[in-house]
């Protein structure tokens, strides 16, 4: 199994600051994102989608084109399927948020469905976010705003290194969430026993590329 990291661009808000593309083994995009990648001088290895908004004849011959016409799932979910089939285990995602917020929620839903098959980390112009492991350690984020969002509930959460600590407490999307907390230590621990939790790390100046 290839453990190298994939860089994936979706057709959301165009990122202001980009990662070093050379650290990735493959650059992937959905068809709508190809329009802005051309302007950013980023050339993907693979582009997938239903190609209803882009002419495939204008795509460079050395870019692999994978048609995914099935309308039963999102372009993001179909891209994740392809990434798994190619043997990758980790993907950094840009352009998943912004523009139409129903797409953003659909992307979170897809990440939830694939979180046990891929390590998925999202980056946008405002935050870095991902589904937490039951024991998650964050290093080097002193002073950063950190939000804990249950998806849709998370039980017995205990934190260390946050201004407003939790001790065996529950969060629920419909009743209690954990937004706008703050790291008061470089070493932040977050643990829980049941459910699912999304961690948002709010950017100060630029996206945080996690190791």
N, C-alpha and C positions, 0 to 999 in steps of 0.2 A: 504494500500500500504506500503510495506516494504521500508524504506528510508535508510537502511544500505548500506554500500559501498562494491562493488565487486572489486577484484583484478584480472585483466585479462592479461595473457601473450600471445603474438603473436610470430611468428617464424621469427623475424627480428634479429637485433643485440642483443647479449646477454648483459643484463644490468650489469655494473660493480658493482654498489651499489644497494642494494635491500631495499624495505620498510619493516617495521615491519609487518609481515603477520598476526600477532595476532589481529591487529586493524580491520581486514576485516571480514565480515560475511560469505563470500564465496570466494574461489580461483578457477579461471576458466582458462583454457588454450585451445588453438587450438592444433591439433594433432602434428604439427611440433615442437611446443614449449616444448612438453613433454620430448623430448630428453635432452634438457639442464636443465630442472627443476630437472630431476633425479640427475644430477651432482651437482646441487645447493642444494640438499636435501630439495626441496620444493615439497610437495604433494598436487596436486589440488583436489578439490571436484568433478569437472566436466571437462571432455575433449570432445571437439567436432571437427568434420572435416570429410573429405572423407576417411581418414585412408589409403591413397594410399602409404604412406611412413613409416607407423608404424604398427606393428602386434598387434592387439587388444588383442590377447591371452596373451601378456606379460604385460598388464595393470592390476594393482592390482584390486581385486574384489570389494573393497570398494570405488573405483572411478567410478562415473556415466559416462557412455559412451553415447554420443548422436551423431549419424551419420547424417551428412548433405551432402549428395552426389550431391545436386543440384549445377551445375556449372555455373548457371546464376548470381551468386553473390560471393563476396569474403568471405573467412573464417571469417574475422572480422565482416562483416555485419551479417552473419548468427549467430555468437556468440552474437552480440548485440540483435538480435531478441529473442534468448533464455533467455538472461538476463532480458529483458523486460517482457517476459512471466512469469518469476519467481517472478515478482513484485518489482524489484529493480529500483532505480532512479538515481544512481550514480556509475560510474566505473572509476577506475584508470588503465591506459593501459601502459604496458611495452613491449618492443620488436616490436613496430610498425614501426620503421625506421631502416635504415641501410640495408646492403645487396642490394637487387634489388630495385631501386628507384621507379619503376613503382608500386611496392607493397605499398610503402610509400604514393604515390599520391592516390592510390586506397583507402588506409585507411583514408586519409583526406576526400575523397569523401563520404565514408561511415559515417564518423563522422558528416559531413554536413547534410546528410539525416536523421540522428537520433538525431540531437542536440536539437530538441524540445521535445524529449521523454526521454532523458537521459542526465545527466551532465557527460561529457566525458573529462577527463584530461589525456594527454599523458606525459610520462616521458621517456627520454633516457639519454645517457651518456653525452649529450651536452646541453640539454634544457628541459624546461617544456612548454607545449603549449596546447592551447584550444581555442574554439570558444567563443568570448566575448559576453556578454550580451550588450544591448544598453547602459546600464550604468554599468560600471565595475570599481570596486575599488580594488587596489593592496596595501597591507600593508606590510612594512618591507623589501622592496627590494632596499633600497638606494645603489647606485653604480652599480646596475646590468644593464647589457645590455638588452634592451627590444625592440623587433621588432614588428611592426604592419603590417600584411600581409593581404591585401584585398582578398576576395574569392567570386567572382572575382572583385567586386567593393564594396566600402563602402563610404557613403556620409555624409557630415556635421559632420566631426570628430572634437571634441574639447578635448584637453588633458590638464592636470594640473600635475605638478611634473616631467615632462620629460625635458631633456636638450633642445631638439628641439620641441617646442610646436606647436600644430595645433589649429587653431581657425576656426571652421565651414569649414573645408577643405575636399576635396575628395581624395580618393586613388583608383587606378585602377591597376589591375595586369599587364595590357599591357602598361601602361604609367607612373605611379608613385606609388611607394610602400614606406613603412616607416621602412626600416631595420636599425639596429644598432643605435638605440636611447639609451638614458641612463637615469636611474632614478636619479634625483637630490634631491629627498625627500623620506622619508619613506612612504609617502601618495601619491599615484598616481591615478588620476582619468582619465578615458577614456570614452567618450560619443560619440554616433553617432545616426543618425535618420533613415538611410536606408542602406540596404545591409548586408554584412557579413564580419567579421573581425576575423583573428586568431592572438592571442597574443603569442609571443615566449619570454620566460624569460630565458636568457642564464645562464647556471650553472657556478658557480665559482669553486666549489669543488665537489658538489654532488647535486642530484635532489632536487627540492623544493617540498615538499609534501604540497599541498594546503589543507586548512580545508574544 
